[in-house]
Amino acid sequence: MKILVIGAAGMIGRKLVGALVRRGHVGQQDIDGMTLVDIVTPEAPAGFPSARTIAADLSAPGTAETLLADRPDVIFHLAAIVSGEAEADFDKGYRINLDGTRFLLEAIRQAGQGGAYRPRLVFTSSIAVFGEPLPAEIPDEQALTPLTSYGTQKAIGELLLADYSRRGFVDGIGIRLPTIAIRPGKPNKAASGFFSGIIREPLAGMEAVLPVSEDVRHWFASPRAAVNFLLHAAEMDSAPLGQRRSLTMPGLAATVGEEIAALRRVAGEQAVALIRHEPDAVIAGIVAGWPQAFSAKRALALGFAAEKSFDEIIRAHIEDEMGGRLG
């Protein structure tokens, strides 16, 4: 089996590649080839020296066709610019998040002329496809009403994925990721970055800025859960999806205050004391239109699973990024 990971240099991409190398298979098939792509050259994974690493822009004409040259069986499409950057740069957001996806789907269609090629495509969407007015708990049947350019770009990607799957060009599965916390490393330009920062920095003994009020409620899963979502999407039977090819992933609904309470339980008052409240009207305005909780019944019934408490999310971060201990 050949695997293509687009967006392999990102945080989730790196973790996904590591998990694929450790497992060595997808479903019942061994992985015998892997191509890793990003706008910068991804790091070659230890334990899989034959992996190809490529720096390329999926939104550039001709790139997608080149990446499909060896006909990968499973394609993970993780490449995107994040919500805050897509809102700040309208042209870049549509070029990367929409044109790149459209070019990939069209290249798959052209490669499969004659019916000989129909790969599994796992597309990472977002809960940003939903916008107000919203119920307190959002059902799987909720209409897509994005209130940001990023959410709009992801919603269009979902529609394209469904149509290309309906026509038999690709076997697509879209997974709407919750906000992923706690993200390791440095902050990025995502409007949601503070959800991770107010935990990650205090755990490392550093000050963190909280730009919204503690009653802000949101939907979360850990990086560990996100990788498991992707792996399950790659190997599951797609027939039960029917024409509804995108799924809201399970997660945990929690307020910022509940995040902070979990930090206090796990790391103590000294960690909480490092959070500085500094209101930001722009971020607060973006976050105000985001969903807060989901039922995610379809995904749960299909075998997807996530954490049940924010304490679990914090402990996963400590285990995976801090060697299992604080300090």
C-alpha positions in Angstrom: 0.0 0.0 0.0 1.2 3.5 -0.9 0.4 6.5 1.4 0.4 10.2 0.5 0.3 12.7 3.3 -0.2 16.3 2.2 0.5 18.7 5.0 3.0 16.3 6.6 5.2 19.0 8.2 2.4 20.3 10.4 1.9 19.2 13.9 -0.9 16.7 13.1 0.9 15.6 10.0 4.1 14.7 11.9 2.2 12.8 14.5 0.2 10.9 11.8 3.3 9.9 10.0 4.9 8.7 13.2 1.8 6.6 13.9 1.8 5.1 10.4 5.5 4.2 10.7 4.9 2.5 14.1 1.9 0.6 12.8 3.3 -0.3 9.4 -0.1 -1.0 7.9 -3.5 0.5 7.2 -6.3 -2.0 7.7 -5.0 -5.4 6.5 -2.4 -4.0 4.1 1.2 -3.3 4.8 2.6 0.2 3.9 5.3 -0.2 1.3 5.6 3.4 0.1 5.1 6.8 1.7 5.2 10.3 0.2 5.3 13.2 2.5 4.5 16.7 1.2 4.3 20.2 2.6 5.1 23.8 1.6 8.4 23.1 3.4 10.2 19.8 3.1 8.9 17.4 5.8 11.3 15.6 8.1 12.0 12.0 6.9 10.6 9.6 9.5 13.0 7.4 11.4 12.1 3.8 10.7 10.9 4.4 7.1 14.0 5.4 5.2 12.3 4.9 1.8 9.8 7.7 2.4 9.9 10.5 -0.1 9.8 14.0 1.2 8.8 16.8 -1.1 8.4 20.6 -0.7 5.5 21.7 -2.9 2.4 24.0 -3.0 -0.7 21.9 -3.7 -2.4 25.1 -5.0 0.2 25.5 -7.8 -1.0 24.1 -11.2 0.5 20.7 -11.9 1.6 19.9 -8.3 -1.3 17.5 -7.6 -0.7 15.5 -10.8 2.9 15.1 -9.9 2.0 13.8 -6.4 -0.3 11.2 -7.8 2.3 9.8 -10.2 2.7 6.6 -8.2 -1.0 6.2 -7.5 -1.2 6.3 -3.7 -3.9 4.1 -2.2 -4.7 6.4 0.7 -4.3 10.1 0.6 -4.4 12.3 3.8 -5.2 15.9 2.9 -4.3 18.0 5.9 -2.9 21.0 4.1 -4.5 24.3 5.0 -3.9 27.8 6.4 -5.5 28.3 9.7 -8.6 30.3 10.6 -7.0 33.6 11.7 -4.7 33.7 8.7 -7.5 32.8 6.2 -9.6 35.6 7.6 -6.7 38.1 7.4 -5.7 37.2 3.9 -8.7 36.5 1.7 -6.9 35.6 -1.5 -4.4 33.3 0.2 -7.1 31.5 2.1 -9.1 30.7 -1.0 -6.0 29.7 -3.0 -4.6 27.3 -0.4 -7.8 26.0 1.3 -10.1 25.8 -1.7 -8.0 25.7 -4.9 -5.5 23.2 -3.5 -8.4 20.9 -2.6 -10.1 21.3 -6.0 -6.9 20.7 -7.9 -6.2 17.5 -5.9 -9.7 16.1 -6.5 -9.5 17.0 -10.2 -6.1 15.3 -10.5 -7.5 12.2 -8.9 -10.4 12.2 -11.4 -8.1 12.5 -14.3 -5.8 9.8 -13.0 -8.7 7.4 -12.7 -10.1 7.8 -16.2 -11.1 4.3 -17.2 -12.0 3.3 -13.6 -8.6 1.9 -12.7 -7.9 4.3 -9.8 -10.1 5.3 -6.9 -8.1 6.1 -3.8 -9.4 6.6 -0.2 -9.1 10.4 0.5 -9.3 11.6 4.1 -10.0 15.3 4.1 -9.6 17.3 7.3 -12.5 19.7 7.6 -13.5 21.8 10.6 -16.3 22.6 12.9 -16.0 26.1 11.5 -18.4 25.0 8.8 -21.1 25.7 11.3 -22.2 29.2 12.4 -25.0 31.0 14.2 -27.9 30.5 14.8 -26.9 27.3 16.6 -28.5 25.0 19.2 -26.7 24.3 22.4 -25.8 20.8 21.1 -25.4 20.6 17.4 -26.8 17.5 15.7 -25.3 15.7 12.7 -28.2 17.1 10.5 -27.2 20.8 11.2 -27.0 22.9 8.1 -23.6 24.3 7.1 -23.7 28.1 7.8 -20.0 29.2 8.2 -19.4 32.7 9.4 -15.7 32.9 8.4 -13.8 32.6 5.2 -12.0 29.5 6.6 -15.3 27.8 7.5 -16.6 28.7 4.0 -13.5 27.2 2.3 -13.9 24.0 4.4 -17.6 23.7 3.6 -17.0 24.0 -0.1 -14.3 21.3 0.2 -16.9 19.0 1.9 -19.3 19.6 -1.0 -16.6 18.8 -3.6 -15.6 15.7 -1.7 -19.2 14.4 -1.6 -19.7 15.1 -5.3 -16.5 13.5 -6.5 -17.3 10.5 -4.3 -20.8 10.3 -5.6 -19.5 10.2 -9.1 -17.1 7.4 -8.2 -13.9 9.3 -8.8 -12.7 9.0 -5.2 -13.6 7.2 -2.0 -13.7 10.3 0.2 -14.2 10.8 4.0 -14.3 14.3 5.5 -13.6 14.6 9.2 -14.6 17.8 11.0 -11.9 18.2 13.6 -12.7 19.8 16.9 -10.3 22.4 18.1 -7.1 20.4 18.8 -5.7 21.0 22.3 -3.1 21.0 23.6 -1.0 21.8 20.5 2.7 21.5 21.2 5.3 23.9 20.1 5.0 27.6 19.4 1.7 29.4 18.9 0.3 29.6 15.4 -2.0 32.2 13.7 -5.2 30.3 14.5 -7.8 32.3 16.4 -8.2 29.3 18.6 -4.5 29.2 19.6 -5.1 30.5 23.1 -7.1 27.4 24.0 -3.8 25.5 23.9 -1.6 28.4 25.1 -3.3 28.8 28.4 -2.4 25.2 29.3 0.8 24.6 27.4 2.7 27.7 28.6 1.8 27.4 32.3 2.8 23.7 32.2 6.2 24.8 31.0 6.5 27.5 33.6 5.7 30.3 31.2 3.1 33.1 31.2 0.1 32.8 28.9 -2.4 35.3 27.6 -6.2 34.7 27.8 -8.0 37.0 25.3 -11.6 35.9 26.0 -13.8 35.4 29.1 -13.8 32.2 31.1 -17.4 31.4 30.1 -16.4 30.8 26.5 -17.4 27.3 25.7 -15.9 25.2 22.9 -15.4 21.6 21.4 -12.0 19.9 22.0 -10.0 16.8 21.3 -6.3 16.1 21.8 -3.7 15.6 19.1 -3.6 12.0 20.0 -7.3 11.7 19.3 -7.0 13.6 16.0 -4.4 11.1 14.8 -6.7 8.2 15.7 -9.5 9.9 13.8 -7.4 10.0 10.7 -6.2 6.4 11.0 -9.8 5.1 11.6 -11.1 7.1 8.6 -8.4 5.6 6.4 -9.4 2.0 7.2 -13.1 2.0 7.9 -15.8 0.8 5.6 -17.1 3.9 3.9 -20.4 2.3 2.7 -22.4 3.4 5.8 -21.6 7.0 5.0 -23.8 6.9 1.9 -23.9 10.3 0.2 -23.1 12.2 3.5 -19.4 11.9 3.3 -18.4 14.3 6.1 -18.6 13.6 9.8 -18.3 15.7 12.9 -15.7 14.1 15.1 -16.5 13.4 18.8 -14.9 15.6 21.4 -15.3 17.3 24.7 -17.4 20.4 25.4 -15.7 22.6 27.9 -15.5 26.3 29.0 -12.3 28.2 29.4 -13.0 28.2 33.1 -13.3 24.4 33.0 -9.9 24.2 31.2 -8.4 26.3 33.9 -9.9 24.2 36.6 -8.5 21.0 35.0 -5.1 22.7 34.9 -5.4 23.5 38.6 -6.2 19.9 39.4 -3.3 18.5 37.3 -0.6 21.1 37.9 -1.6 23.2 40.9 -2.3 26.9 41.6 1.1 28.0 40.6 0.4 27.0 37.0 -3.0 28.8 36.9 -1.3 32.0 38.3 0.7 32.2 35.1 -2.5 33.0 33.0 -2.9 36.7 32.3 -6.3 38.0 31.2 -5.9 40.4 28.3 -9.1 40.9 26.3 -8.9 41.0 22.5 -12.1 42.1 20.8 -11.1 40.7 17.4 -10.4 37.2 18.7 -13.5 37.3 21.0 -15.6 38.3 18.0 -14.4 35.4 15.9 -14.8 32.8 18.7 -18.3 34.1 19.6 -19.7 32.6 16.4 -18.1 29.2 16.9 -20.0 26.0 17.9 -19.9 24.9 21.5 -21.0 21.3 21.6 -22.0 18.5 19.3 -23.8 15.2 19.5 -21.5 13.5 17.0 -23.7 10.4 17.0 -22.8 9.3 13.5 -19.1 9.3 14.2 -19.5 7.5 17.5 -21.6 4.8 15.9 -18.9 4.3 13.3 -16.2 3.8 15.9 -14.6 7.2 16.4 -13.7 8.1 20.0 -12.2 11.0 21.9 -11.4 12.1 25.5 -14.1 12.4 28.2 -12.5 15.2 30.3 -10.0 18.0 30.0 -7.9 16.4 32.6 -7.4 13.5 30.1 -6.4 16.0 27.4 -3.8 17.7 29.7 -2.4 14.3 30.8 -2.1 13.2 27.2 0.0 16.4 26.5 2.2 15.7 29.5 2.8 12.1 28.4 3.3 12.8 24.7 5.2 16.1 24.8 6.8 16.4 28.3 8.0 12.9 28.9 5.2 12.1 31.3 6.2 14.6 34.0 5.9 18.3 34.7 8.9 20.7 34.9 
